[in-house]
């Protein structure tokens, strides 16, 4: 059962933005304790690296908008083993990030309401809140998305008010000295705050539920990151310029701490409420998106299929949501610093894997990998991102790396004991090896899967022409061939379905070519004839790598579409000619036609060609 496309461009923007806003309300105080005023540099470094990762993520999601986000791309590019390990650690990472957000929410609620159940009060409140978010997401992603839009718009308004009110209280002396910590600490802090950009990862995991995802998601992700980077730098600058260093270091609610200095108590309370709203939006997005990873793993049979069940009433993956909620509740009782660093480490790994996936998919030259968004700068953009992420991962700390390694080992053990028995999926790395070694080692199942994804992504409803192409005969020859010999070979393939004598059909094609050439360009010919009878129509595709010899003026025709139909099929005959004309106009058609490896690949070029379909 497929998930419904209920999310609009505004929903995607608010999902991404809301998921990244919580870090602004929680982390600057702790980050300031590690790097001083130079955390502004840390945020710039983290933002630039996030941008390189975003571009790779955007390309992948525009090609394969499926539930499970990066897990899906990693599995299709590097195989089930890597994909399973990656999917599980990313699921845990999103759960850990959501847990630390809920814990801070519990701290703030306990402070405001004076609740006291002992030392575990914030943990218990966080667990109750998790149950609330699980309930919201069980009801439906459309409802959760509407709530997200409202909260994000209110938060942006609150941040604008904060900056406006804080401006008269700025003190430039708070930046003197600017560099109070070693450069290594600034880079390490960039890794610490990198979790703030996890919202981009969350968008990818719900791509299957977005309307027109190939175009909407890259644009929304890019706009969201640009706006978030501007907001982060502006608001963090304001906080540092308003709050003395001794009060800012280690603050759990830095905006509220700053607001206390230039607003009355009610204003400070307002920003505590804004902080709660920010965490609310991110935690809501966390439950929503993390639950799509066990769903994707179950679809691929890397987890028991029960986790892939979708509620018929609400159209939500209810078992995966419940499981994710249970993991988040358990994580609410883990040390917070470990949560933040481990979640950041896995997020960094995500961007490394995304960059590698783009390189593998492009270099494997898989024909049906057709992203609607392809950023410039390949492969340098990906290589710079990978190197930068590795440096940050190295300096982020041993504790976080050990936690990440533990999750990797856990994921591999699950794959080895369960998923390995089910793993029969073809992946792009095999195609790359095949290309390098010139040995046939793939069955091209991945091409078929990618073709189906493109149809689903672009909401393509197959028409009669599509169904004909799916079943049509294909003639694919290497050596140069005379057109008469080719017509004879083609007639043999078409005669039986049309209930026509093969020799008679061959003579008709020769006669038609003698009357007037059907060669439309040095590369293309479209022989088409009318035969006796009723309700018969068929198409044949043909390719000759060295060229079909039609005449001295057309000695090397590489592409032939042959159309045969009865007189009553004349309207469809004309529609088919129009469809072919639209398909072959693609600037990349000739290159892809000559590079196709199999007869099915030739059909796929036609099936995925851009044209207006008949309803």
C-alpha positions in Angstrom: 0.0 0.0 0.0 1.4 3.4 -1.0 1.4 6.5 1.1 -0.7 9.4 -0.1 0.8 12.7 -1.4 -0.6 15.1 1.1 2.3 17.6 1.6 2.6 20.8 -0.3 5.5 23.2 -1.0 4.6 25.2 2.2 4.4 22.0 4.2 7.8 20.9 3.1 9.4 24.3 3.8 7.8 24.4 7.3 8.8 20.8 8.0 12.4 21.5 7.2 12.5 24.9 8.8 10.7 23.9 11.9 13.0 20.9 12.4 16.0 23.2 12.2 14.7 26.0 14.5 14.8 24.1 17.7 18.6 24.1 17.7 18.5 27.9 17.8 16.5 27.9 21.0 18.6 25.2 22.7 22.3 25.0 21.6 23.8 28.5 21.4 24.5 28.6 25.2 26.2 25.2 25.3 28.1 26.0 22.0 29.2 29.4 23.4 30.8 27.6 26.4 32.9 25.6 23.8 34.0 28.4 21.4 33.0 31.8 22.8 31.8 34.5 20.3 33.6 32.5 17.5 30.5 30.2 17.5 29.5 32.5 14.6 32.3 30.9 12.6 31.2 27.5 13.8 27.7 28.1 12.4 29.1 29.4 9.1 31.3 26.2 8.7 28.3 24.0 9.6 26.0 25.9 7.2 28.4 25.7 4.3 29.0 22.0 4.8 25.2 21.4 5.2 24.8 23.2 1.8 27.1 20.7 0.1 25.2 17.9 1.6 21.9 19.5 0.8 22.7 19.6 -2.9 23.5 15.9 -3.0 20.4 15.1 -1.0 18.3 17.3 -3.3 19.6 15.5 -6.4 18.9 12.1 -4.9 15.4 12.9 -3.6 14.5 14.5 -7.0 15.4 11.2 -8.6 14.0 8.8 -6.0 11.3 10.4 -3.8 10.6 7.4 -1.6 9.8 6.9 2.1 13.0 6.3 4.1 14.9 9.1 2.4 18.6 8.5 2.3 18.3 4.8 3.4 16.6 4.2 0.0 19.3 5.9 -2.0 22.1 4.2 -0.1 20.6 0.8 -0.6 20.1 1.4 -4.3 23.6 2.7 -4.7 25.8 0.7 -2.3 23.7 -2.4 -1.5 21.5 -3.9 1.2 24.3 -4.4 3.8 25.4 -0.8 3.8 21.8 0.4 3.4 20.5 -1.6 6.3 23.2 -0.4 8.6 22.8 3.1 7.5 19.0 3.1 7.7 19.1 1.8 11.3 21.7 4.2 12.5 19.8 7.1 10.9 16.6 6.0 12.4 18.3 5.9 15.8 19.9 9.3 15.1 16.6 11.0 14.5 15.1 9.3 17.5 18.1 10.5 19.7 17.7 14.1 18.3 14.0 14.0 19.1 14.7 12.6 22.5 17.1 15.4 23.5 14.5 18.0 22.2 11.8 16.4 24.3 14.1 16.3 27.3 14.7 20.1 27.1 11.0 20.6 26.6 10.5 18.6 29.8 13.0 20.8 31.7 11.2 24.0 30.5 7.7 22.7 31.3 8.9 21.6 34.8 10.4 25.1 35.4 7.2 26.9 34.3 4.7 24.6 36.1 6.8 23.8 39.2 6.2 20.1 38.6 8.4 17.9 40.7 8.5 14.1 40.6 12.1 13.9 41.6 15.3 13.9 39.4 13.4 12.1 36.6 10.8 14.8 36.2 12.1 16.1 32.8 12.4 12.5 31.5 8.8 11.7 32.5 7.4 14.8 31.0 9.4 14.1 27.8 7.9 10.6 27.7 4.3 11.9 28.0 5.0 14.5 25.2 6.4 11.7 23.0 3.1 9.8 23.4 1.3 13.0 22.3 3.4 13.4 19.1 2.9 9.7 18.4 -0.9 10.1 18.6 -0.8 13.2 16.3 1.3 11.3 13.7 -0.9 8.2 13.9 -3.9 10.3 12.9 -2.3 11.5 9.7 0.7 13.3 8.1 -1.7 15.9 6.6 -2.9 17.0 10.1 0.7 16.9 11.5 1.8 19.0 8.5 -0.9 21.7 9.1 0.2 21.9 12.7 3.8 22.3 11.6 3.0 25.2 9.3 1.1 27.1 12.0 3.9 26.7 14.6 6.7 27.7 12.2 5.0 30.9 11.1 4.4 31.8 14.8 8.1 31.1 15.5 9.4 33.2 12.7 7.3 36.1 13.9 8.6 35.6 17.5 12.2 35.7 16.2 11.6 38.8 14.3 10.2 40.4 17.4 13.2 39.3 19.4 15.7 40.9 17.0 13.6 44.1 16.8 13.4 44.4 20.6 17.1 43.4 21.2 18.6 45.9 18.7 18.8 48.9 21.1 20.5 46.7 23.8 23.4 45.5 21.6 26.9 45.7 23.3 29.9 45.3 20.9 32.2 44.7 23.9 30.6 41.3 24.3 32.6 40.2 21.2 35.9 41.4 22.6 38.0 39.2 22.6 36.4 37.3 19.6 38.7 34.3 19.6 38.7 32.9 23.1 39.3 29.2 22.3 41.6 27.3 20.0 40.8 26.8 16.3 40.2 23.1 16.9 37.4 24.0 19.4 35.7 26.2 16.7 35.7 23.3 14.3 34.6 20.8 16.9 31.8 23.2 17.8 30.7 23.2 14.2 30.2 19.5 14.5 28.4 20.0 17.8 25.9 22.4 16.3 25.6 20.5 13.0 22.6 18.6 14.5 20.7 21.9 14.0 20.7 21.2 10.2 19.1 17.7 10.7 15.8 19.1 9.3 17.1 18.6 5.8 17.4 14.9 6.4 13.9 14.8 7.7 12.4 16.2 4.5 14.0 13.4 2.4 12.4 10.7 4.5 8.8 11.8 3.7 9.5 12.5 0.0 7.0 9.9 -1.1 4.2 11.9 0.6 5.0 15.2 -1.2 3.2 16.6 -4.2 5.4 17.0 -7.3 8.5 16.0 -5.1 11.1 16.2 -7.9 10.7 19.9 -8.1 9.2 20.9 -4.8 11.7 19.3 -2.4 15.0 20.7 -3.8 13.5 24.2 -4.0 12.0 24.0 -0.5 15.2 22.5 1.0 17.4 25.2 -0.5 15.1 28.0 0.5 14.8 26.6 4.0 18.6 26.3 4.5 19.3 29.8 3.2 16.7 31.3 5.5 17.8 29.2 8.5 21.4 30.1 8.0 20.5 33.8 7.9 18.2 33.5 11.0 20.9 31.5 12.9 23.7 34.0 12.3 21.4 37.0 13.0 19.8 35.7 16.2 23.0 34.2 17.6 24.8 37.5 16.9 22.0 39.3 18.9 22.2 36.8 21.8 26.0 37.3 22.1 25.7 41.0 21.8 23.0 41.2 24.5 24.0 38.5 27.1 27.2 38.7 29.2 29.4 35.7 28.7 29.0 34.4 32.2 25.2 34.3 31.8 25.3 32.8 28.3 27.7 29.9 29.0 25.7 26.7 29.3 22.3 28.4 29.2 19.5 25.9 28.3 17.2 28.6 27.0 19.5 31.4 25.5 16.7 33.4 23.9 14.8 33.6 27.2 18.0 34.5 29.0 18.6 37.3 26.5 14.9 38.5 26.7 15.2 38.8 30.5 17.7 41.6 30.0 15.6 43.9 27.8 12.0 42.8 28.4 9.8 42.6 31.4 9.1 39.2 33.0 6.1 38.6 30.7 8.4 39.1 27.7 10.8 36.6 29.0 8.0 34.1 29.6 6.9 34.7 26.0 10.3 33.5 24.7 10.2 30.4 27.0 6.9 29.6 25.3 8.5 30.3 21.9 11.2 27.8 22.9 8.6 25.2 23.7 6.9 25.8 20.3 10.3 25.4 18.5 10.9 22.1 20.2 7.3 21.1 19.6 7.8 21.6 15.8 11.1 19.8 15.7 9.9 16.9 17.8 6.7 16.6 15.8 8.8 16.4 12.6 11.2 14.0 14.3 8.5 11.4 15.1 7.0 11.9 11.6 10.2 11.4 9.7 12.0 8.8 11.9 9.1 6.4 11.5 9.6 6.3 7.7 12.9 4.4 8.1 11.6 1.2 9.7 8.8 1.4 7.0 11.4 1.5 4.2 13.5 -1.2 5.8 10.4 -3.4 6.1 9.4 -2.8 2.5 12.8 -4.1 1.5 12.4 -7.1 3.9 15.4 -5.9 5.9 13.0 -5.8 8.9 9.9 -7.9 9.6 7.1 -6.9 7.2 4.8 -6.0 10.1 6.7 -2.7 10.4 5.7 -1.8 6.9 2.0 -2.0 7.5 -0.1 1.1 6.8 -3.3 2.0 8.6 -6.3 1.8 6.2 -8.2 4.3 8.3 -5.5 7.0 8.6 -3.1 6.0 5.8 -0.1 6.2 8.2 2.6 3.6 9.0 1.2 3.0 12.5 3.4 0.1 13.6 6.6 2.0 12.5 5.3 5.1 14.4 4.7 3.2 17.6 8.1 1.5 17.4 9.8 4.8 16.8 7.9 6.3 19.8 9.1 3.5 22.0 12.7 4.1 21.0 12.4 7.8 21.6 11.0 7.3 25.1 13.9 5.0 26.0 16.4 7.5 24.6 14.8 10.2 26.8 16.7 8.6 29.8 20.1 8.7 28.1 22.8 11.4 28.9 21.9 14.6 26.9 25.5 15.5 25.7 25.9 12.0 24.4 22.6 12.3 22.6 23.6 15.5 20.9 27.0 14.4 19.8 25.9 10.9 18.6 23.0 12.4 16.6 25.4 15.0 15.0 27.9 12.2 14.2 25.3 10.1 12.4 23.9 13.2 10.6 27.4 13.9 9.3 27.7 10.3 8.1 24.4 10.8 6.3 25.8 13.6 4.2 29.0 11.6 3.5 27.0 8.7 2.3 24.7 11.0 0.2 27.7 12.5 -1.5 29.1 9.0 -2.2 25.7 7.8 -3.5 25.6 10.7 -6.1 29.1 9.8 -7.3 28.3 6.1 -7.6 25.0 6.6 -9.3 26.4 9.1 -11.8 29.5 7.1 -12.6 27.6 3.9 -13.0 25.7 5.6 -15.8 22.4 3.9 -15.0 20.1 5.0 -17.7 16.9 5.4 -15.6 18.6 7.5 -12.9 16.9 10.7 -14.0 17.0 13.4 -11.2 15.0 16.5 -11.9 17.6 18.5 -10.0 21.3 18.2 -10.9 23.6 20.8 -9.2 26.7 22.1 -10.9 30.2 21.5 -9.6 30.1 17.7 -9.8 32.3 15.9 -8.5 34.3 18.6 -6.7 31.3 19.7 -4.7 30.8 16.1 -3.4 34.5 15.6 -2.7 34.9 18.9 -0.8 31.9 18.0 1.3 33.2 14.5 2.1 36.6 15.8 3.2 35.0 18.6 5.3 32.6 16.1 7.0 35.4 13.7 7.8 37.4 16.5 9.5 34.4 17.5 11.6 33.7 13.8 12.4 37.3 13.4 13.6 37.2 16.4 16.0 33.7 15.9 17.3 34.9 13.6 20.1 35.7 10.0 21.0 32.5 9.4 23.0 30.2 10.3 20.0 32.3 8.2 17.6 32.1 5.2 20.0 28.3 5.6 20.2 28.1 5.8 16.4 30.3 2.7 16.0 28.1 0.8 18.5 25.0 1.7 16.3 26.9 0.6 13.2 27.8 -2.8 14.7 24.2 -3.2 16.0 22.9 -2.5 12.5 25.3 -4.9 10.8 24.4 -7.7 13.3 20.7 -7.2 12.5 21.5 -7.3 8.7 23.6 -10.4 9.2 21.1 -12.3 11.3 17.9 -11.3 9.4 18.2 -9.1 6.4 21.1 -11.0 4.7 18.8 -13.9 3.9 16.4 -11.5 2.1 19.0 -9.4 0.3 18.7 -9.9 -3.4 18.5 -6.3 -4.4 20.6 -5.0 -7.3 22.5 -1.7 -6.7 24.4 0.9 -8.6 27.9 0.0 -7.4 27.5 -3.3 -9.4 26.8 -1.3 -12.5 29.9 0.8 -11.9 32.0 -2.4 -11.4 30.4 -3.8 -14.6 31.4 -0.7 -16.5 35.0 -0.8 -15.3 35.5 -4.5 -15.8 33.4 -4.7 -19.0 31.8 -7.9 -17.5 28.0 -8.5 -17.4 27.2 -9.0 -13.7 23.8 -7.2 -13.3 20.3 -8.2 -14.3 19.1 -4.6 -14.7 16.4 -4.9 -12.1 17.5 -1.6 -10.7 16.7 0.1 -14.0 13.1 -1.3 -13.9 12.7 -0.1 -10.3 14.0 3.4 -11.2 11.6 3.6 -14.2 8.7 2.8 -11.9 9.8 5.5 -9.4 9.9 8.1 -12.2 6.4 7.1 -13.2 5.2 7.5 -9.7 7.2 10.7 -9.1 5.8 12.4 -12.2 2.3 11.0 -11.8 2.5 9.4 -15.2 -0.6 7.6 -16.2 0.2 5.1 -18.9 -1.7 5.5 -22.2 -2.1 3.1 -25.0 1.2 4.1 -26.6 3.0 3.2 -23.3 1.4 -0.2 -23.2 2.3 -0.9 -26.8 6.0 0.0 -26.1 6.1 -2.2 -23.1 5.3 -5.2 -25.2 6.7 -4.2 -28.6 9.4 -6.2 -30.4 12.9 -4.8 -30.4 15.6 -5.4 -33.0 19.1 -4.5 -31.8 22.1 -5.3 -34.1 25.7 -4.2 -33.9 27.0 -4.5 -37.5 26.0 -2.3 -40.4 22.9 -3.6 -42.1 21.1 -2.9 -45.5 17.6 -1.5 -45.0 16.1 -4.4 -47.1 17.7 -7.0 -44.8 16.5 -5.1 -41.8 12.9 -4.8 -43.1 12.9 -8.6 -43.6 14.1 -9.1 -40.0 11.6 -6.7 -38.7 8.7 -8.2 -40.6 9.5 -11.6 -39.1 9.1 -10.1 -35.6 5.9 -8.1 -36.4 4.0 -10.5 -38.7 2.5 -12.9 -36.2 0.8 -10.3 -33.8 -0.6 -8.5 -36.9 -1.7 -11.8 -38.5 0.1 -10.9 -41.8 2.5 -12.9 -43.9 6.1 -11.8 -43.1 7.3 -11.7 -46.7 4.3 -9.6 -47.7 4.9 -7.2 -44.8 8.6 -6.9 -45.8 7.6 -6.1 -49.4 5.2 -3.4 -48.2 8.0 -1.7 -46.2 10.4 -1.8 -49.2 7.7 -0.4 -51.4 7.0 2.4 -48.9 10.6 3.3 -48.8 10.9 3.4 -52.5 7.9 5.8 -52.8 9.4 8.3 -50.4 12.2 8.1 -47.8 11.1 7.6 -44.2 14.5 8.9 -43.0 13.8 12.1 -41.0 17.4 12.8 -39.9 20.8 11.2 -40.3 20.1 9.4 -37.0 16.4 8.6 -37.3 13.9 6.8 -39.6 10.2 6.1 -39.0 8.8 3.7 -41.6 5.0 3.5 -41.2 2.5 1.7 -43.4 -1.2 0.9 -43.5 -2.4 -2.7 -43.9 -5.7 -4.4 -44.6 -7.9 -5.5 -41.8 -9.4 -4.0 -38.6 -8.2 -3.1 -35.1 -4.6 -3.9 -35.7 -1.7 -1.7 -34.7 1.9 -2.4 -33.6 5.3 -0.7 -33.2 8.8 -2.1 -33.4 11.9 -0.4 -32.1 15.3 -0.9 -33.8 18.9 0.2 -33.2 22.0 -0.5 -35.2 25.2 0.7 -33.6 27.1 0.9 -36.9 24.0 2.1 -38.8 21.2 0.9 -41.1 22.0 1.8 -44.7 18.8 3.3 -46.2 20.5 5.2 -49.0 23.6 7.1 -50.1 22.1 10.2 -48.4 21.4 8.2 -45.2 24.1 5.6 -44.8 24.1 5.3 -41.0 20.6 5.5 -39.4 20.9 4.3 -35.8 17.3 4.6 -34.7 14.2 3.2 -36.3 10.5 3.3 -35.1 8.4 1.0 -37.3 4.6 1.6 -37.2 2.0 -0.8 -38.8 -1.7 -0.3 -38.5 -5.1 -0.8 -40.2 -7.1 2.1 -41.7 -9.5 2.3 -38.7 -6.4 3.0 -36.5 -5.4 6.1 -38.5 -6.1 8.5 -35.6 -3.9 6.5 -33.2 -1.3 6.2 -36.0 -1.0 10.0 -36.0 -0.9 10.2 -32.2 1.9 7.7 -32.1 3.9 9.7 -34.7 3.4 12.8 -32.6 4.5 11.0 -29.4 7.7 9.8 -31.1 8.4 13.3 -32.4 8.2 14.7 -28.9 10.4 11.9 -27.5 13.3 12.2 -30.0 13.5 16.0 -29.6 15.2 15.5 -26.2 18.7 16.9 -26.4 20.1 13.7 -24.7 18.1 11.2 -26.7 20.8 10.1 -29.2 23.4 9.7 -26.5 21.1 7.6 -24.3 19.9 5.5 -27.2 23.4 4.6 -28.2 24.4 3.9 -24.6 21.5 1.6 -23.8 22.7 -1.9 -22.8 19.6 -4.0 -23.4 16.4 -4.1 -25.5 14.4 -3.3 -22.3 16.7 -0.2 -21.9 15.7 0.9 -25.4 12.0 0.6 -24.4 12.6 2.5 -21.2 14.1 5.5 -23.1 10.8 5.7 -25.0 8.6 5.1 -21.9 10.4 7.8 -19.9 10.5 10.2 -22.7 8.9 13.6 -22.1 5.6 13.9 -24.0 2.0 14.7 -23.7 0.0 11.6 -22.9 -3.5 10.9 -24.1 -6.1 10.4 -21.5 
